[in-house]
Structure formats: structure tokens, C-alpha cells
Amino acid sequence: MNNNVIYGINGPVVTVRNADCFEMMEMVHVGEQNLVGEVIGITDKLTTIQVYEETTGLKPGDPVTGTGAPMNVLLGPGIIDNIFDGIERPLKEIEKQSGSFISRGASVSSLDPDKLWPVKMTVKIGDRLEGGQIYATLPETPVIEHRLMLHPDLSGVVKEVKPDGEYKVFDTVAVIEDDFGVRHELTLCQQWPIRTARPVKHRLTPSIPLITGQRVMDTLFPIAKGGTAAIPGGFGTGKTMNQHQLAKWCDADIIIYVGCGERGNEMSQVLEEFSELIDPKTNRPMTDRTVLIANTSNMPVAAREASIYTGITLAEYYRDMGYHVAMMADSTSRWAEALREISGRLEEMPAEEGFPAYLPSRLAEFYERGGRADVLSGGEGSVTLIGAVSPQGSDFSEPVTQNTKRFTRVFWALDKALAYARHYPAINWINSYSEYFNDLDPWFIKNLGEDFVEYRNRISALLQEESSLMEIVKLIGSDVLPDDQKLVIETARAIRVGFLQQNAFHAEDTYVPLEKQKQMMKVILHLHGTSKEIISRGIPISKILETGLFDKLSKMKYDIPNNRLDMFDDYIKEIDDTLGTLLQ
């Protein structure tokens, strides 16, 4: 008989009195419906549990049962092309059981226990396996090979190997004997605690860019594979839209998209879009390399806190196979709000704006799990973390944004004024930054030439100069500026409209390869340099503007297809010919 019963209930927080059999961070089942919970506090009198499901209907005296294991997820084939909630329950399977809304205590295996997978063994009897090494492979989707790895804590000699064939996730395909003579059966899956980072051989410098096809990101504020980025912005500035673009177009092998506390209609839009989208790399549905974790704002608040850890654990699992994984967390502010709510119910001392004092350490813990590494299975993998932040009233001085800034190296600051002016992506080029230039510039120079870095620096300098000049223009108007400064403002406008602004619904502009980005910068800077020379000869800027060249540059992103980069030479010739007539 279970003597551990509920003593008190406060929202998702449940207490048990005089229990001495629970461990810290142990996963437990609460109530008659076996709701999933986790032990988060133990004293000599009370055990505190946070419940990841709705606690309505629980009452004192209901049983609490320990599992003897920490909160964990099941890792194996069937994760990709699936939709999970915050604690890795498959929503499609739950819908078959209980309809559109998740019933409490729904007990469904995270991976389909009846599906047969065509397994190909890569080891033989007598081989020695170390933790993390691959013992079998199978095609998880037409584009992703799933590599079955030994649990990192195990090692030993292979004693039995099943023949290649079709197996279910819980079937034994091999047996190893460890150094203590204990035999371990190897199946197609393993469990891993979500709050524990998976080990790697050693971490590598993030020296390869994550190419997104978004000009403002790739050129001005690049992120590395294995890097960390924050996308802060107020309501309506395009956080979710930017993350959708990144998920669709970035050159990661696998995408993990965590909708953490987002509105249900936004998440359903993500699900619809991803199921319809054809991956440009494989001409297959995007879902063939995507995992979606949907934890909407009407789901229990504690599960929102867990969803981030579930997502990062799945990302690390695929990284360990040797894949480059990009994880989008939308949004970490809702996750922080879940921390704040649970902290309040635990009656902890609040820090700034009511958030718990451990908010910075939790954010650091999360972002620290990103990175590029030599993995135990051999080869290299990475986890790139991109977290959206939703500061109230676009106030970037609030705690979540400020603390996220401390632990991420790219800051794509979304601007309400740009968004309302329909300038997308609404990334403010003055407030944003990337700290990866020193790491990534050798790659850019090797693959695109030194002039790419030079063009980027000159474009950035022109935008900075325009920002300073606009302060003067606001005070006394633009008429008082000399022509060379008016030229800076005109060139910066061409950069803003023709280069930084990008149309996600235009076939040629939604994704732009790096070589085209370089050529676009080259043409803009060529026009600027030639115009500057003409102005120095006493010809007024009004004559240059009458040629319409600046307006034409604003449209080149549409006029030049991504596979016709030779057309940029025609633009440069036209600039030289047109401006040459002004000197005659």
C-alpha cells in the first residue's frame, strides 16, 4: 500500500508530508490518474512536487507514487516528423485516444511501440563498444539516417547480435557485457534525463556559419553553427516569422521547433506551414527533418518550463549522431514567466520584476547546452540555439532580455517602428550585434574572398554614418547638408530598402545565397563610390538622383534571379555608362 499521499495543492505545486522515499528531481505519478510530476524540493517534513498536467480535481489523500528515475525522455527512431507536448507525449496519438484536447494522465508511449524499423547492424560479436558509439543504423525518414548509439554511461564487449531485419523500438538487437560481467540488452531506444546535458568528446570553436539566406543575418550579424542567438522584440515585430524563416531555410540538418507558451493559432499555423513546405535541399516535405514541440499558452504552466529541456535533449541526441541541429525556442519569455509563477507558488523570495533569483543561472544552463563538438560516435555535430524573447512593451531593459544578452553571442533586436513600417525582417541594424566575426571571418574569406568582409564593414559604416546624420536632419532638415553627406543618406536608403529588407513571399527573395548577397553589396558600394567621385568634381547630387540608379538598386533583389549572378556585371556597366555621361 502507498502511504505517500497529497497533503496540499497550490496550482501545479503539490506537497506530500513525512515522505522519506523520494529523491530530488525524481519523476513521480500524482493522483488516481497518474499525472506526471517532478520532485523539486525536500525537507524533513514536506516533499514538494511540480505537476506537469492540470491539477483540477486532485484532493488531499490522493496517492503519489515514485518512479525511481529522474524526469526523462525516450530517445529513438520516430521522433522526427512528430509533434510532442512539453513532456514528450505524441499529440497525434493522444488525439486518437481523447480528441482535440489532451485528457489528464494520458499515458501514451513517446515512440510508436508497434512500428517496424529496417535495422542494419554495424557491430559483430567480440567488438568492444564504448559509450556513445554506433551499433546499428536505420532510415528514420527518407532524408535522415538514425544511428543507434550505446548509452554514454555504458561500455563493454558485444556478446550477441541479431541479424539485419525489421524490429520494434523495444526489441533487443544486441547484448553487451560490461567490465563487471553484467549483460545489457540494447534496443532501438534509450532514456535520458532532460535536465542533464549529454556528454561529448570535446567542444570545438564555432568557426562555420549557419547560413540562413536572410541577408541582414548572414552578412551583418552572422551566427555560427553551435552558436547562440536571441531575437527580442515586442508584440507584432516578427519574432515568430523570423524563426519560421530560419527553420525553413537555415542549413542545419535537423530543426527542433519548441512553441513554448505561444498562442494555439500560431502553433497550428506552424504545423500547417511545415507540413505543406517542400524542403529546397531534398525536394521532400520539410517535416522529414523537423521535430515540433507544441506547448501552447493554454497548456499547464509547469510543462512549459519542461518543454525547453525536452527540446534541447532531443537536439543533443541528434547532435551525438553527427548532425547539425538548430533549435528554435519561441519564446523564452513565456518559459521565464512559468518559472516566475511556480516560484511564486513555492513562496520563494522574488528578485527583479518578480522573477526568481535563479533566472540567470537557468538561462545560462540552457544556452550552455548549445555548441559544436567532436561527438562520442565519431565525427562532428552541433546544436545552434535561437531563443525568441518577448519583452513587455518592447522594453529591452527587462530581466529576461538583459540576462539572455549575457549568455548569447548574437542579438537580433527587432524594432517596432520598422515592423509597423512593413520593413521585414525588422532587425534594427544599430541595436543588433554579433560576436562571431573573429571566429567566422576566416571561413568567409576562404569561401567568398576578402572583399566580402570588406564590403560588410563598409555597409555597416555607411549605416552608422546615416544614423548620425539623421540626428542632424531631424533638427535642421537635410537641405543644409553638403552633397557628400546627402549621398551617404541616399546610399543608406538603398541599403535599407534594397538589401536589408527582404520579402519572405517572393520566390527569389525569400532565400538568398551568400554569393548573391556579396554581389548586391558590391553593386551598391560601386554606385556609392562612383557617385562620390562625381560629386567631388562639382556635379550636384540632384543630377545623379535624376538618373534613377538608386531606385533601380532597390529592385535588383527581385530583378536578378539567384542563379543569374552574371547580371550584376550589367548593373555595374550601366552605372559606369550612365554616370559617365554626367562628366561629359
N, C-alpha and C positions, 0 to 999 in steps of 0.2 A: 504494500500500500504506500502511496505517495504522501508523505507528511508535509511536503512543501506546498503551501497554499498562499494565494494572494492575500496580502494584508491591507494594502492601499493602492488606489488608482488615481493618477493625475494626468489626464490626456494619454499620451503614448508612454508615460512613465509608470511602471508598476513596481511595488515593493513587496518583498517576502520577508517574514520575520523569523529570526532564530534558525536560519538555514546555514549549515556548515559544509554542504556538499558541492556548492557551485564554485567555479573558478572565474577569475576576471576574464572578460571578453568571451566567455563561453556562450555558445548558441543554445537557446532553450525554447521549449514549446509551452505556450501560456494558454490556460483555459481549456474547456472541453473541446474547442475547435482547433486546438494545437496551433495557435497563432505564433509566428516566428518572432523571437526576441533575442536580445543580446545583453549579457550582464555587463553593466558599466560602472558599478560601484559596490563595494563590500565593506561592511563594518561588523563588529561583533554582534550587533543586534539586527541590522537590516541589510538585505541584498537588493540593489536597485537594478531594474531591467528596463531597457527601452524596447518597445514593441514596434515592429515594422509593419503592422497592419492596424486597421481601425479597431479601437478598444471598446467601442459601444457594446453594451450587453455583458461585459465582464463584471464580476462581483467578488467581494472578499470571500475566501473559502474555495475559489476555483483552483484547480491543481496547476503546478508549474513543474515541468519535467526537464532535466538537463540532458544534453546530448553527449557531453564529454569532449566536445570538439569546438574550436572557435568558429565564428561566423565565416562560412566559406562558400566558394562557388565550384561547380563541376565543370572541368575543362576537358574538352574532347571534340570530335567531329560533330557538326550540326549547329555550331554557334553562329557561323556566318550565314547570311540570308535569313536571320531570325530576328524576332522582336521580343525583348525581355522587359520586365519591370525592374525596379531598383534592386531587387534581391534575386535576380536571375530566374524568374519564373516566366516560361514562354507564354506570351499573351495570346497567340493563336490557339494554343492547346486549351488555355483557360477559357477562351471564348466558346470553344466547342462544348465545354462542360457547363459553363454558367452564364453564357450570353454576353451582352455588351459590357457588363460591369463585373469586376473581379469579386468572387464570393470570398468571404473571410476564411482563412485556414485552407485555401485551395492548395491541394498537395499534388503537384504535377512535376515529373522529372524534368530538369532543365534541358536534357538531351533526349531525343526520341529513343526509348529503350528497345523498340521493335524494328527499327530500320536497319537493314543490312548494308554494310560498307565493304567495298572490294579492297581488302588489305594485302599489301605486298611486304613481306618480312625482309629486313635488311641485316639481320644477325643470324648466326648459326650457333649450334651447341658448342660450348667451350670458349666462346668470346667473352671477354671481360667488358662490362658496361660501367661507366662512371655516371654520376648524376648529371642529368640533362642531355645525355647522348640519345641519338635516334635509334629506335629498334624496329620501326615499321613506318610505311607511308600509305596514304590513300588519297584519292581525289575528293576533296570536300565539296568543291564546286568546279565547274569547267575551267576556272582560271586560278584556283588556289589549291595547292597540294598541302594536305595536312600531314605533319610529321609527328609521329607519336614519340614522345621523349620520356626517358626514365625520370621519375620524381627526383628533383635535385638533392634530396636527403638520402637517396638510396645509391648503392653500388654493389656489384657482385658479378658472379660468373653465370652465364646462361646455361641452364640445365635442360630446358625443354623449349622447343619452338614448333608452333603449329604450322601446317602448310599454308601457302598463299590461298586466299579464298574469301568468302563473304562472312563477316562476323558482325554481331551486335555490339553496342558500346560497352556492355558489362561482361562480354565474353573474354575468357583468358586466351591470349595468343602466344604468351611465352612465360617461362618461370625462371627466376634468377635466385641464386643462393648467395647471401651476403657473407661478409668475413666472419660472422659469428655462427654460421651454419644454418641461419634461418632462411626459409624459402619464401619468396614473394611472387605472387601471381601478377602478371602485367596484363591489363585490359586496354581498351581503347580510350580510357579516360582516367583522370586523376582529380583530386580535390586540392584546393589551395585557399588558405585564409586570406580574406580580401584586404586586411589591414597590414599584411606583411609583404614587403617588396620581394619579387623573385630575384635570385642571385644571378650574377653574370661573371664571366672570367675577369675582364677589366673594362673600365669605361674609356671611351675614346673622345678626342676633341671633336666637337661638332663642326666639321670643315666642309660639308657638302650641303648646298642649299636645297630647301624644299621648294621646288618650282611650282608656283600656283597659277601662272598665266594671268595674274592680276598685276597690272603694271606698277601701281603705287606700292604694292607689297614686294614684288620681285626686284624692282630697281632701287627704290628709295629706302625701303625698310625691310630687307630680306630676313627670312628666318631659316635656320639650319635644320637639317634632319636630326631629330633628337633634341631640338630646341624647345623653348617655352615662350608663349606669347599671350598677351592679354588684349582683348577687344572691349574696351569700356565705352559705354555710350548710353545716353538717356533713352526714354521710350520713343520708338519710331525712327531711330537713327540708323537702323540696318544691321544690328548685331547678328540676328538670325540669318538674314540674307547673305551677309559676308561669310558666315560659317557654312551655309549651303554651297556657296561658290567654291570655297576651299575644299569641302568634302567632294564636290563633283570633279574638280579639275586638278587638285594638287597631285604630285607624282608619288604619293605613298602607295604601297601595295595594298594596304587594308585600311579601311576607315571605321572607327568606332565613334558613333554619334550618341552622346548622352543628353537627352532632353530632361534637364533637372529642374522641376518646378515650373516648366513652361506651360502656356495655355494649351488646352487639349486640341483646339482647332489648328494651332501652329504645328503641333506634333503630327496631326493627321495629314496636314499639308506636306510635311517632310516625308511621311510614309508613302503618300501618293506619288510625290515627285520622284522619289528614289526608285519606286517600282516601275515607273514609266521611262526613266532616263537610261539611255544607252551609253555605256562606258566608251569614251573615244579611243581608249587604248586597246580594247578587246572586242569591240562591237557586240558585247554581251550586256544584259541588264546590269545596272550599277549595283544591284543587290547581291551580285555574285562575289563582291569583295567588301560588303558593308555589314556591320552589326549595329542595330538600333536598340538603345535602352531608353524606354519611354517612362518617365516618372512625372506625370503631369501635376499641375498645382492642386487638383482635387484628390490626389492620392495621399496616403498617410505621410505626415511630415518627417517621421523618422526614416522612412525608406528613401526619402530624398537625400538624406545625409549619407546613406549607404550606397546610393547609385553611383556616385563619383568613384568610390573604391572598387565597386564591381566593374565599372568601365576600365579603370586603369589596370586591374588584374587581368582582364581579357586581353588588353593591349600588350601587357608584358608577356603573356603566354604566346602570342603570335610573334612578338619580337624574338622570343627564345628559339623559334623555328628558323630565324634568319630573315624575317620580313621587316620592311619599314612600315611602321604603323603611325597613323595620325589620329589623335583622339580630340574630338570637339566636345567641350563641356559648356552647355548652354542652359542655365547660366550659374556661375559660381556664387553670385549674389544670393540666389534662392537657396543654395546649399548653405551659405553662411547664415541666412535667416532661419533655416531649420536648426542649425547649431544654437542660435540665439534662443529659439523657442524652447528647445529641450533644456538648455542651460537655465532658463527662467523657471521651468517646472522643477528642476533639481535644486532651486533656490541658491544657485551659485552667485558669488559676488560679480556683478556686471562690470565690464570695462567700458570703453568709449562707445557711445550710442547704444548701450545695452548688449553689445556683442560680448561673448565670453573672453576672458583674458587669454585663453589659449588659441584664439582665432589665428594669429600669425604663425604659430607653430604647426597648426593643422594645414594651413595653406602651403607652408614650406614643405611639409611632409608629402603633400600631394604633388607639387611641382618637381620635387627632388626625384620622383619616380620616373620622370622623363629622362631622355638621354640616348646617346648612341654608344654601342658596346660590342665587344667580342663576346659572343654568347657561348654557353656551355655545349651546345650542339655542334659547334664549329661554324665559322663564318661570322657575319656581322648583321646586327639588327638595330632598330631604333624605335623609340616612342617619342613622337612630337606632340606636345600638349598645347592646345589653343583654348583658352578659357574666356568666355564672354563675361563681362561684369556689367551689372545694371545699377549704376549709382542713382539714387533718387534725385530727381531734378537736375540730372547731368552734373552733379557736384562731385568732381574728381578728388576732392579732399576728404571724402568719407572713408571710414576704416577699411572696407573691403578693397576698394581701388588702391588706396595707399599701400596696404600690405601686399597686395598682388604685385604692385610695381617693384617691391623689394625682391621678389623671388622669380620674376620673369625678365627676360632679356630683350623682348620686343614689346613695344607698346603702340598699338594701332588705335589712336584716340579718335573716336567718332565724334563728329561735330553736328550739333542740332541745326545750326544755321545752314551748313552745307546740305544736310538731308532735306531741309524744308525748301532749299533752292533746287532740289532734284539733282544734286551733284552726287553721284554714286560711283565707287564706294566713297562714303562720306568721311574718309580718313583725313584728319587735319594734318597737313604736312609740316606745320610749325610745332605742334604739341607732341607729335609722334616721334619715336626713335627706335633704332635697332642697335644692339651692342655686338652684333655678329660680324661687322665689317672686317675686322682684323683676321677673323677665322675664315671668312668666305672669300675675301678678295683674291687670294691665290687661285682658287677654283675659277672665279670669274675671269681672271687674267689668262689662265691656261686655256679655257674653253671659248672665251669671247674676245680676248685681246685686251691689252692695257687701256685702249681707248674707251671700253665700256665703263671702267671705273672713273676715267677722266670725265666722260660725258655726264655720269651720275653726279659727280662732285660739282660740275658747272651748273647743271639743272638745279641742284639744291641751293647753290649760291644765289642764282637768279631769283628763286622763290623767297629766300631770306631777304634779299635786297628789296624785292617788291613789297614785302611785309613792312619794312621800314619806311619805304616811300609812301605807302598808303596812309601812314600816320600823318604825314605832311599834307597829302591830298585831302584828307578829311578836314584838316584845319583851314587850309587856304586855297583848295582847289588845285587841279592839275595844270592849269594854264601857266603857272609860274615856273614849272619845272623845265629845265633845259631838255633839248631833244634826245640826248643820250639817255636821260633818266625816263623820259616818256617811252623810249624804245624798250627799256627794261620792263615797264608795266605791260606793254603790248606783247612782248615775248612771254612773260609770265602768264598772261591770259591764254596765249596759245598752248602753253604747257598745261595749264589747268584744264582747259576745255578739250584740247586735242590729245593730251597724253594721260593725265591723271584720271579724268572722267572716263568711265567705261560702261558699256551697255551690255548687261547680262542677257538681254533678249535678242541680241544681234548675233547671227551665226559667226561672223568674222571677229567680233569684238568681245565675245564672252570669254574666250581663252586666247591669249596672245603669246606665241613662243618668244623666248629671250632674244633671239636674233632680230626679230621684228621690232621688239622694244628698243634694241640698240639702234637700229636704223631710223626709227622715229625720232629718237633723241638727236641723232646725227643731223637730220634734216632741219629740226627746229634750231639747233645751235648754228648750223650753216647759215640759215636765214638771219639769225641774230648777228653773227659775225660780219656777214656781208653788208647788212644794213648799217651796222656801227661804222664800218669803213666809209660808206657813202655819206653818212651824217657828218663824219669828220672832215669831209670835203666841202661842207657848207650847204648840202642839199637838205631841205627841211623834211622832217619825218612824215608830214602830210602827203608828200609825193610818193613815199614808199607805201603808205597805207592805201593810197588810191589804186595801187596795183592789185589789191585783193589777195596778195600772197598769204597774209596772216590768217585770213578767213579760210583759205584753201587748206592750210595746215591743220585747221581744226577738224577737217573732214577726212583727212588721209587715213585715219584708223578704219573708216568704212570703205574707202575707195580702193585701198590696196589689200588684196586677199593675202592670207597668211602664207600661201605657197607661191606668191609672186613678188619676192623681195627685190627683184631686178627693177621694179617700177620706181623704187626710191631714187635710182640714178636719174630717171626722167624728171623727178621733182627738183633735184639739185641742179640739173641743166636748166630747167625752167626758171629757177631762182636767179641763176647767173645771167641768163639771157635777158630776163625782164628787168633786173636791177642794172644790168649793163647799159640798157638804153637810157637810163637816167643820167649817166655820166657823159653821154654824147652831146 
